[in-house]
Amino acid sequence: MSLFLRTRTAIAAATVLGLAGTIIGPAHAAATFTPWARVNSMQVGWVVDRMLVFHNTPAMTNPNGCPITTNGYIINENDADRKTSYAILLSAVLNQREVSMVIDGCFEGRPRIVSVAIR
């Protein structure tokens, strides 16, 4: 078998296996809104631009089954809208307003905030 044919066969096999993993892999839960509530506290990272947010609801919204559910929601420092989310959360705390956060996936084992609304 020529090198060209072996390479094409390997690429085809990898593609099929990748698609099978996508179809068979664990289901990804849809993004979910938290209930409207006040933010109890916020904590920022020491060496990274990352924020933990603590909401005053009895239970955390955790649609993806993240393993850490006792240490707040988290905003990924690589998300493009993180500074806007930080500003909205800080504004909510300072003005004693309620927020609802969209949770989608996990980051660092915690439910990941991908959007914030204030009222």
C-alpha positions in Angstrom: 0.0 0.0 0.0 1.4 3.4 -1.0 2.1 6.1 1.6 -0.6 8.3 0.0 -3.2 5.5 0.3 -2.2 4.8 3.9 -2.4 8.5 4.8 -5.9 8.8 3.2 -7.1 5.6 5.1 -5.7 6.9 8.4 -7.5 10.3 7.9 -10.8 8.6 7.0 -10.6 6.3 10.1 -9.8 9.3 12.3 -12.8 11.2 10.9 -15.2 8.3 11.4 -13.9 7.8 15.0 -14.2 11.5 15.7 -17.8 11.6 14.4 -18.7 8.5 16.4 -17.3 10.2 19.6 -19.4 13.2 18.9 -22.6 11.2 18.4 -22.0 8.7 21.2 -20.3 11.2 23.7 -22.1 12.7 26.7 -25.0 15.0 26.0 -24.3 18.7 26.4 -27.0 20.4 28.5 -28.6 23.5 27.1 -27.6 26.9 28.5 -29.8 27.5 31.5 -30.8 30.7 33.4 -30.4 30.9 37.1 -33.3 32.3 39.1 -33.3 36.0 39.7 -31.5 36.7 43.0 -29.0 39.0 44.6 -25.3 38.4 44.5 -24.0 37.6 48.0 -20.3 38.0 47.2 -17.7 38.0 44.5 -14.1 36.9 44.5 -11.4 37.6 41.9 -8.3 35.6 41.1 -4.9 36.5 42.4 -3.0 36.0 39.3 -5.7 35.6 36.6 -8.6 37.8 35.5 -11.2 35.3 36.8 -14.2 35.8 39.0 -16.3 33.6 41.4 -19.8 34.7 42.0 -22.0 33.6 44.9 -25.8 34.0 44.4 -28.4 33.9 47.3 -30.4 31.0 46.0 -30.9 27.8 48.0 -29.4 25.6 45.3 -26.9 26.3 42.5 -28.0 26.0 38.8 -25.8 23.2 37.5 -27.2 21.9 34.1 -23.9 20.2 33.2 -23.3 18.4 36.4 -20.1 20.3 37.3 -18.2 18.6 40.2 -17.7 21.7 42.4 -21.1 23.1 43.6 -20.1 24.7 46.9 -17.7 27.4 45.6 -19.7 29.7 43.4 -20.2 30.2 39.7 -17.2 31.2 37.6 -16.4 33.5 34.7 -13.6 32.3 32.4 -10.9 34.9 32.0 -10.7 34.0 28.3 -14.4 35.0 27.6 -14.6 38.1 25.4 -17.5 39.6 27.5 -15.9 39.0 30.9 -15.3 42.7 31.7 -18.9 43.6 30.8 -20.1 40.7 33.0 -17.9 41.9 35.9 -19.3 45.5 35.5 -22.9 44.3 35.6 -22.3 42.1 38.6 -20.5 44.9 40.5 -23.3 47.3 39.6 -25.9 44.8 40.9 -24.1 44.5 44.2 -23.6 48.2 44.7 -27.2 49.0 43.7 -28.7 46.0 45.5 -30.3 44.7 42.3 -31.1 41.2 41.2 -29.2 39.3 38.5 -29.9 36.2 36.4 -26.9 34.4 34.9 -26.8 32.1 32.0 -24.9 29.0 32.9 -23.3 26.9 30.1 -20.7 24.2 30.7 -18.1 24.0 33.4 -14.8 25.8 33.9 -12.3 24.8 36.6 -15.0 22.3 37.8 -17.6 25.0 38.5 -20.7 26.1 36.6 -19.6 28.6 34.0 -21.3 32.0 33.6 -21.6 33.0 30.0 -24.1 35.9 30.3 -25.5 38.2 33.1 -28.7 40.2 33.2 -29.7 42.8 35.8 -33.1 44.1 37.0 
